[in-house]
Amino acid sequence: MLGKDYIVITVAISVEVYPKSYWREVASMVLVIAALERCFVAGILIWFAGMSAAQATYPTKPVRLISPYAPGGTNNTVARLLSQNLGERWG
């Protein structure tokens, strides 16, 4: 018997024995890598948030909606309602 300080892993036909201290070291490396991954993702998210905050408000110029259909038709009426709603939202 190996005792409490060793973990036995059976792989196919061979048997490999690692001390528990090795597994503690592997577990600590996994935790460090996971923490670094979280920091990297947080940094990327902060960077994208900064980029979106730096953008100018849309629209910077007046927007002109052109309806290529005859006045009084359904398409023209929808275009007029849409332009009024967008004008109220965009100011």
N, C-alpha and C positions, 0 to 999 in steps of 0.2 A: 504494500500500500504506500501511496505517496504522501498522504496526510492532508491536512486542511490548507496548506499553503500552495497547492498546485491545482490546476484545472486541466483535465484531460479532454482533448478533442479528437474524435475519430473521423478521419477523412478517408473514404474508400477503404483501402486495406491498411494503410499506415496509421500509426498512433503518434500524435505529437503532444508533448507536454510543455506547458508554459506556466511559469510561476505567476501567482496572483499579482505581484508587483508589476508585471508586464501588462496585465489587463487594466490595472489602475492607470498606468501611463497612457495606454491607448484610449481609455475613456476620457482622460483629461485632454488629450489632443483633439478628440471628437468634439468636446465642449468648446474648446478654443476656436476650432474651425466653424462651428455653428454660430458662435458669437461674432466672428469676423464676417460671416455671410449676412447676418442681421444688420451689422453696421454698414455694410456695402449697400444693401437694399435701402436702408434708411437714408443714406447719403444720396442715392439716385433719386429717391422720392423728394427729398428737400431740394435737390438741384432742379427737378422738373417744376416744383412749386414756385421756385424763384423765377424760372423762365416764364411761367404763365403770368406771374405778377408784373413782370417787366413789359408785357405787351400793352400796346395802346388800346384804348376802348374803341370798339367797332360801332358804328362807322365813323370815320374821321371826316368824311365829306357827305353832303346830301345824297341820298339814294333815289334814283329815278326809276320807277316801275313802268315798263312799257307793255301795254296789252295790244297785240297786233290784230285784234278782232274788232268788229263793228260795234259802235256804242249801243247800249241797250241790250246787248246779248248776255247770255249767262256767263261767259268767260270774262267779259268786261265788268259785270257786276261783282263777280268773285274777286277780280283784281282790285277793284275800288275798295271793297271791304277789307281785303288783305292789306292794302296800302294804308288804310286808316288805322288798322290794328298795329301794324309795324311802326307807324308814325308815333302812336301813343307810347309804345314800348321803348323806342329808341330816342324819343324826345325831340 
